[in-house]
Amino acid sequence: MDIKIPGYVSAVIDRLVQNNYEAYIVGGCVRDSFMDKEPHDFDVCTNCTPDMMVRIFNDFHTIETGLKHGTLTVMSEHNPVEVTTYRSDGEYTDHRRPDTVIFETELSEDLKRRDFTINAMCYSPYDGIVDLFDGQIDLKNRVVRCVGEAEERFEEDALRIMRALRFAAVLDFDIEENTAAAMRKKAHLLSAISAERIFSELKKLLCGKAACRIMLEYSDLISLIIPEIKPCIGCAQNNVHHCYNVYEHICKSVENIIPDEDLRLTMLFHDIGKPEKKTTDTLGQDHFKLHPLASADIAEKVLLRLKCSNKTLKRVTDLVREHDNRIPPKRRTVKRFIAKYDYDFYNDWLKVRRADTLAQSDYMRAEKLAELDELAALGAEISADMCCLKVTDLAINGHDVMALGYTGSEIKTVLNFALDAVFDEISENEHDALIGYIKENYDAKS
């Protein structure tokens, strides 16, 4: 198979070959090419030593990314290409990165240190494909398998456990039996990995097309990463609205929403507080009152631990807190909800509600979805009408209220009174109408 290599990458390979060195594209770009996907990044491996790389590419702009580990970033036609010397790794005392690296002259030494067979293939337009560990077979069979001894690979770098889950979820692959067993045996080593790296892999996993299946098959590993989710596994929901236990429902709901990281995190956490709020009535029916608040609190705790950004933290916890808020499809109610947040949040909330509903039982599903359609239509209508949603949208301001004789904190109260009238469509958002409404109604109400 011939792999199409962009000109800017070929320029790097050609420069190395012209100087009597080997050069191959390697890893994900080769894997993606075999899967008919356009690679985003191209990495090159070579038997050229780091000091010689600097000399060979002295007329290119280069960045000494990690020269002591053998990597030089070459800017070719304004595109970065990472070029790395063949290497073998020393001991991994921190279960993440090698203490030392040894530069090698043989390609095989470099490939056998890599994580999975599907990532250990390389290609050169001069030599073709080099696949020492049957990566092409595993791609065909849709399998994630470690290169060499699986336990050793995870001992070296425990993050590979998360990467295996991520690749399986994103590519919709199975994890080979011995690799899966080694992942479980070495899972405790994940404690050595930074929260940021764990979170990065978790988000990619959640956005994979097989996220639901992988979460269900590897619930033990998911609950190791997020211990707060363990009580959800097997937690029954004996009521007419549900046909899955809490964890199964969570996994199904993740699958039902678009692969946006924040929205999938929302579905991961939306019902995580149910076990602690579960009660069972005399008829054997389960109830989970106030579980959205409990879920939002747990989500905040977990996301802070995972070093989540403030923006994602707020978006996710707000959506979790509101996910079971079943506002009626009425203009004034929808306007108040949008005013509390914004249009983007409202549309996200509808997506969350829909994903939640699709992961429930068939009971009244059609009616629930129809109501969500009605809410969506109302939101679009309100947006098109450019409705007044905030005090600053009013046709009057504080000076107008002061002219009526109000002072101090009462100015804000009067403006909010006027906004309520606009929300409820009692008064038009027009200067004279609002002034007249305040004169006729505010003092009478107070």
Secondary structure, DSSP 8 states (H G I E B T S, - for coil): ------HHHHHHHHHHHHTT--EEEETHHHHHHHTT---S--EEEES--HHHHHHHTTTSEEEEEEGGGTEEEEEETTEEEEEEE-EEE---TTSSS-S-EEE-S-HHHHHTTSSBGGGS-EEETTTEEE-TT-HHHHHHHTEE-BSS-HHHHHHH-THHHHHHHHHHHHHT-EE-HHHHHHHHHTGGGGGGS-HHHHHHHHHHHHTSTTHHHHHHHTHHHHHHH-GGGGGGTT----STT-SS-HHHHHHHHHHTS-S-HHHHHHHHHTTTTHHHH-EE-TTS-EE-TTHHHHHHHHHHHHHHHTT--HHHHHHHHHHHHHTT----S-HHHHHHHHHHS-HHHHHHHHHHHHHHHHTS-STTHHHHHHHHHHHHHHHHHHHHTT---SGGGSS--HHHHHHTT--TTHHHHHHHHHHHHHHTTSS-S-HHHHHHHHHHHHHHH-
